[in-house]
């Protein structure tokens, strides 16, 4: 235990912009340590007002988070009592000792069965990422899959897959030390260890694991010292055959502001992108939530939601939560389509209100270029046909969030790499992007 645990925690809190100077000086600065052990820190406040604020969720959580950072991510709980109330101190210590005994009988992992492979909905958008995650959980540390790098926009299920790896691996290998953390938490812990000059404790936490699951690696951008520390941690774990799983919102080669040594290491294992879910996957996710909650919506409502909520899974969850909450307030527990449209209107933009299909895009692009729809899906390579086909593929990917494989099937059985190249041509050509925008505008306004 760090002899200056609370003093170091107070020092770290000075840099937290969520705490104003008055609170820092008159409340936090006046707290006294009443008891300290490997599992609990009991602090006493001078008055009832201070105690009520400290026991409030916001301030209490901030202090707890700082304490965890200073302690090297150890499971130390902070408790608050009134100064002079020895009975409260004793009761807190006894309660925490009992909780520690219970916790010692269970897995120390902070990963539970909330996020598993069994409750992850698989579709064309994430099938390969899912298969890779399952493989890693059963055979961690294999060179060809180490590290496993999962990337994609926010809300598509990267963290779910990462935690599922941890949960599944803990079932197969109960003696393995598995750590899930965020890159932000890693950074905060490293900053704290620099302040305390306690590098050994920090490295004991992150370099002694068998499986390291680290979320949102892009958070390392702009933090050169932390990048160096993570690079050394990465090298140490890989050299010992330990498994590393990383998530990010970008592919490694697009993290141009990161140290090249890191991005090259990220590409040495297996990289899997997760695309926005297609209609079928969105519907499967929505129906699985309905089944779990015991709710049944009319098909027209289910289809409306899944046709128009297209950005990510979190938005789909929000739509489900909104509908389920509304139905609980109705007398018969039912809802109609018109009401659904009204209460979900904040989530659905005017552009996505009109449901667009790949067939509609092919028809619109063909009409714009004076071609037949069949020509776009043919094997013709004439310049005007290729340009139109590239734009149609681009619109299917960026506006319908379709997978590259699915687009390739629609456009005459073309390969994943061919579709990607066609989309990149449009992305890198301002004139083609403007043409695509004009076509999309005609479709949504027509």
PEMOJO-V275157 format. One line per field, one symbol per residue. ss: DSSP state (~ for helix, > for strand, _ for the rest). burial: I if it has 24 or more other C-alpha atoms within 12 Angstrom, else O. Layout:
ss = ???
burial = ???
This chain:
ss = ____~~~~~~~~~_______~~~~~~_~~~_>>>>>___>>>>>>__~~~~~~~~_~~~~~~~~~~~~~~______>>>>>>___~~~~~~~~~~~~~~~~~~_______________________~~~~~~~~~~~~____~~~__>>>>______~~~~~~~~~~~~~~~_____>>>>>~~~~~~~~~~~~~~__~~~~~~~~____>>>>>_~~~~___~~~~~~~~~~~~~~~~___>>>>>>___~~~_____~~~~~~~___>>>>_____~~~~~~~~~~~~~~~_____~~~~~~~~~~____~~~~~~~~~~~~~~~~~_______~~~~~~~_~~~__~~~~____~~~~~~~~~~~~___~~~~______~~~~~~~~~~~~~~~~~~___~~~~~~~_____~~~~~~~~~~~~__~~~~~~~~~~~~~~~~_
burial = OIOOIIIIIIIIIOOOOOIOOOIIOOIIIIIIIIIIIIIIIIIIIIOOOIIOIIIOOOIIOIIIIIIIIIIIIIIIIIIIIIOOOOOOIOOIIOOIOOOOOOOOOOOOIIIIOOOIIOOIIIIIIIIOIIIIIIIIIIIIIIOOIIIIIIIIIIIIIIIIIIIIIIIIIIOOOOOIIIIIIIIIIIIIIIIIIIOIOIOOIIIOIIIIIIIIIIIIIIIIIOOOOIIOIIIOIIIOIIOOIIIIIIIIIIIIIOIOOIIOOIIOIIIOIIIIIIIIIIIIIIIIIIIIIOOOOOIIIOOOIIIIIIIIIIIIIIIIIIIIOIIIOOIOOOOOOOIOOOOIIOIIOOIIOOOIIOIIIIIIIIIIIIOIIOIOIOIIIOOOOOOOIIIIIIIIIIIIIIIIIIIIIIIIOIIOOIOOOIIIOIIOIIIOOOOIIOIIIOIIOOIOOO
